[in-house]
């Protein structure tokens, strides 16, 4: 039931707040259990929710200025691929409360569902190092891209007027079309996840 709610949210652009994520068990097809929590504290299996669709995990911190500047881009991609892929915001800060995350989602206009990755299981599975970085898994649960969203930022504090490459968009298209090549992994610019406790 909750999975249907999440997937309905992915195809409904008028959703005003992120939908809940279905509670579930460990991710199958991996060498060990990988779990996250929804904002009510229940264990979730993000791959089960996807039901064979590509999964896009976007790692964010509420206190990372670069993550926050990407909110319109992330939300636009969520709308663009609604119904075709399942996109989730992943908060890896163990100290971050669900109340603060909900506040962050509202402040930045997110309608994409969010999970907490307090044990960094998704961080490790996705091979990300900072926020905002992303991981794109195809329908077979294979990681086909991890890294930056685009090349908007040259380095911390130095941004282009507009990005000239769009790695996340390219990777999602690759996940949806096996004949479309996925981009290589490209490191991002932002706030290191390893700085978190």
N, C-alpha and C positions, 0 to 999 in steps of 0.2 A: 504494500500500500504506500509506504513512504517512498519506495523507489519510484513508483509511478508519479508521486508528487514531485520528486526531484526532476525526473525526465520531463514532466509537464512544464515545470519552471524553465527548463532549457529551451522549450519551444514557445514560451509565452513572453514576449518582450515587455508586456505591461506589468509583470510581477514587480511589486514594490519592495519586497524584502527577500533575502535568500531563503530558499526552501530547505527543509530538514533533509538530512542524509540518512539512508536506511542503515539501521544497525545490522551488523553481520559478523562473520568470523574472519579467519586469516585469508589473505590473498592466496588463491590456489595457483599452482604453476611456478611458485617461487621456492627457493631452497629453505626458507624459514618463514614463520608467521610474520606478517606485516599488517599492523593495525594502526588506525588513527581514531580520534574521538570527534563526534559531532559536538556542537556547542552546548548540548545538554549533558555531555559526559558519557554518552553511550559509544561503545566500540563500533567501528564502521569498516566495511570492506568496500573501498571505492571502486574496485573492479567489478564486484557483483552488481553494484548500482548501474554500471555502464552497460551491462547486458550485451557485451560484444562490440560496443562502440569504442572508438578511440577515447583515451582518457588524457586530459591535459591538467597537470598539477602546476599551480602558480604559487611560488613561495614568497610570502610577504612578512614584513614586520611592521607593526603600527608606528614604530619610532624611526623608520628609515625614510629619509626625505626622497630618495630616488624611487623607492617602492611607491610612495604616495603620489609622486608626479606621474607615474604610469597608470594610475587608476582609470582615466578616460580611455586609454589605449586598451587596457585589459577588458574593461566592460564592453567596449565596441567589438572586440574579438569574440567575447561571449555571446553577444547578440548575433554576430555574423555566422557563427557555427552552431547556434542553438538547434537542437534536434539531431545534428549530425555527429556531435562529439559531446562528451561530458567534461565540463570544465569545473575545477574546484580550486578555491583559494586555500592554501595550506599555511597555517601559522605555526612556526617551529619554536617559538619562545615559550619555555616551560613556565615562566613567571606570568605570562599573559592570561588574564581572566576572560571568561566567555563574555562578561558584561563589557569589557573594554573592546573585545573583538566586534561585538554587535554594534557598539558605538562607532567604531572605525568603519564598519560596513555601511552604516547609515551616512556618516559624514562624507564618505567618498562616493556615494551613490551606487554601491555594488548591489546587483541582483543575483550574482553568482553565489552558490552555496559555499560554505566554509567549513573546514575541519581543523582540529588542533593536532599537531604532531609532536607531542611533548617528549616522546622517547626517540625522536628523530629516525623512526623506521622508514618513513617516506623520504626523508632527506637522503638516507643511505641508499635506498632503492633507486632513487632518481639521480644520484651522483651530483647533486647541486652543492654549492659552497656559499652562496650569498643570496640576499634578497635585493631586487627581484630577479630570480632565475626561474626557469620552467623545466618541466619534463613532459615529453609527449610519448605516450604508449599507443601502439596500434591496437586493433581489435583482438590480436592474439596475446596481448599483455606484454609485448616486446618494447623495450625502451628504444625509440628510434632517434630521439634528440634530447639533449639537455644543455642548458646554457641560457644566454641572454634572450630577451624578447626581440630586440633589434639593436642597431648601432647608434641610437640617439646619444648616448653618453660615451665620450672618448675616454674619460677617466672621471674620478669623483670630483664634482664641482665644475666640470667642463662638458658642456653639451652642444651638439650641433643644433642648428635652427630646426631641422627636421631629420629623421632617420633616412638613410639611403639604402639600408638592407632591412629585411623583415623576416628574421629567422623563425620566429614562432609561427607566423602565418604560413610560411613555407613548410614547416614541419607538420602542421595540422593538415595541410593539403596533401602532404606525402602520406600521412596516416590514413587519409580517406581514399587515396588513389595509389595503389601499389606500384603503378608505372611512373609516378612522380617521385623523383629522388629526394630523400631527406637531406637537409643541410648537415654539415659536419658540426660537431659540438663546438660551441664558441663560448668562452668565459664571459661573464657579465661584469658590470660595474655596480657596486652598491654596498650593502652592509653585510659583513661576514656572519654567517650562522654560527661559526665556531666561537664568536665573541659572546654568545649566549651561554648562560649557566645550564 
